[in-house]
Amino acid sequence: MPQPPLRYLGVLDVIAMHQEMMARYNQASMLRENGEATLESAMTRPQMAAHYEDADLAKQAALLIIGIAQAHPFNDGNKRAAFAAGIVFLQLNGYLVKSRRREFGERIVAVLTSNDRSGASLDALADWIRSSLEPLPD
């Protein structure tokens, strides 16, 4: 049976998630100058990797998360927005990550703070996501 096409978030979806998260902390959700463009660029990385590299769901989720976090489209809360976007992307496509949020967050920060230019840390995050995926219950 063929797999259904993957579902992707839109820029406005991530902006709305960021607004809701920031409201929970009583903080303003503000895009940086050119923030929408940098967010859109980061969000196309998974689709490009799927098309040109046949990247699987886990690799695409890792690219989405790290892309948004590194792009810094918002004044504050970029890692939170990236984490939320990755979780929602996986859920849209039928999966949960079976781990504690803290562990997932620590793995994201490890990639962001590494000096790795080879992509090995991003690949390690994708491998970890792949090993932690669990299908959503019916």
C-alpha positions as CSV (number, residue, x, y, z in Angstrom):
1,M,0.0,0.0,0.0
2,P,1.5,3.4,-1.0
3,Q,2.3,5.9,1.7
4,P,0.2,9.0,1.7
5,P,2.1,12.2,0.9
6,L,3.6,14.0,3.9
7,R,1.8,17.0,5.3
8,Y,3.8,20.2,5.9
9,L,3.2,23.2,8.1
10,G,2.9,26.6,6.6
11,V,4.6,29.8,7.8
12,L,1.4,31.1,9.3
13,D,1.0,27.9,11.3
14,V,4.4,28.4,12.9
15,I,3.7,32.0,13.5
16,A,0.4,31.2,15.2
17,M,2.1,28.5,17.4
18,H,4.7,31.0,18.4
19,Q,2.1,33.6,19.3
20,E,0.2,31.1,21.5
21,M,3.4,30.0,23.2
22,M,4.6,33.5,23.9
23,A,1.1,34.5,25.2
24,R,1.4,31.7,27.8
25,Y,4.6,33.4,29.1
26,N,3.0,36.8,28.9
27,Q,5.5,37.9,26.2
28,A,4.9,39.5,22.8
29,S,5.4,37.4,19.7
30,M,7.5,39.5,17.4
31,L,9.0,38.6,14.0
32,R,12.4,40.1,13.3
33,E,12.9,42.2,10.2
34,N,12.8,39.7,7.3
35,G,11.6,37.1,9.9
36,E,8.8,35.7,7.7
37,A,11.2,35.2,4.8
38,T,13.9,33.5,7.0
39,L,11.1,31.3,8.5
40,E,9.8,30.4,5.1
41,S,13.4,29.5,3.9
42,A,13.9,27.3,7.0
43,M,10.6,25.6,6.5
44,T,11.4,24.6,2.9
45,R,14.5,22.7,3.9
46,P,12.6,19.4,4.7
47,Q,10.7,19.5,1.5
48,M,13.9,20.1,-0.5
49,A,15.7,17.3,1.3
50,A,12.7,15.0,0.6
51,H,12.8,15.8,-3.1
52,Y,16.5,15.8,-3.7
53,E,17.8,13.4,-1.0
54,D,14.8,11.2,-0.4
55,A,15.0,12.3,3.2
56,D,12.7,10.3,5.5
57,L,10.3,11.8,8.1
58,A,12.8,11.9,10.9
59,K,15.5,13.6,8.8
60,Q,12.9,16.1,7.6
61,A,11.8,16.8,11.2
62,A,15.4,17.4,12.3
63,L,15.9,19.8,9.4
64,L,12.7,21.7,10.2
65,I,13.6,22.0,13.9
66,I,17.2,23.0,13.4
67,G,16.4,25.2,10.4
68,I,13.8,27.3,12.4
69,A,16.0,27.5,15.5
70,Q,19.1,28.7,13.5
71,A,17.1,31.1,11.3
72,H,16.0,33.1,14.4
73,P,12.9,34.5,12.7
74,F,11.5,35.7,16.1
75,N,12.9,38.1,18.7
76,D,12.5,35.4,21.3
77,G,11.3,31.8,21.6
78,N,13.0,30.5,18.5
79,K,14.0,27.1,20.0
80,R,10.5,26.7,21.5
81,A,8.9,27.5,18.1
82,A,11.3,25.1,16.4
83,F,10.5,22.3,18.9
84,A,6.7,22.9,18.6
85,A,6.9,22.9,14.8
86,G,8.8,19.6,14.8
87,I,6.4,17.9,17.2
88,V,3.4,19.1,15.2
89,F,5.0,18.1,11.9
90,L,5.5,14.6,13.2
91,Q,1.9,14.4,14.6
92,L,0.5,15.7,11.3
93,N,2.2,12.7,9.7
94,G,1.0,10.1,12.3
95,Y,3.8,9.9,14.8
96,L,4.8,10.9,18.3
97,V,8.3,11.0,19.8
98,K,8.4,8.7,22.7
99,S,10.8,10.6,25.0
100,R,10.7,13.3,27.6
101,R,10.5,16.8,26.3
102,R,13.6,17.7,28.2
103,E,15.6,15.0,26.5
104,F,14.4,16.1,23.1
105,G,15.2,19.7,23.9
106,E,18.7,18.8,25.1
107,R,19.4,17.0,21.9
108,I,18.2,20.0,19.9
109,V,20.5,22.3,21.9
110,A,23.4,19.9,21.4
111,V,23.1,20.3,17.6
112,L,22.7,24.1,17.9
113,T,25.8,24.5,20.1
114,S,28.0,22.1,18.3
115,N,30.8,23.3,16.0
116,D,30.0,20.5,13.6
117,R,30.1,21.6,10.0
118,S,29.8,18.1,8.5
119,G,26.2,17.7,9.5
120,A,26.9,14.7,11.7
121,S,25.1,16.3,14.7
122,L,22.0,16.9,12.6
123,D,22.2,13.3,11.4
124,A,22.5,12.2,15.0
125,L,19.4,14.1,15.9
126,A,17.6,12.5,12.9
127,D,18.7,9.1,14.0
128,W,17.5,9.7,17.5
129,I,14.1,11.0,16.3
130,R,13.9,7.9,14.0
131,S,14.6,5.6,16.9
132,S,12.1,7.4,19.1
133,L,9.1,7.5,16.7
134,E,5.9,5.8,17.7
135,P,2.8,5.7,15.6
136,L,-0.1,7.8,16.9
137,P,-2.8,5.6,18.4
138,D,-5.9,5.1,16.2
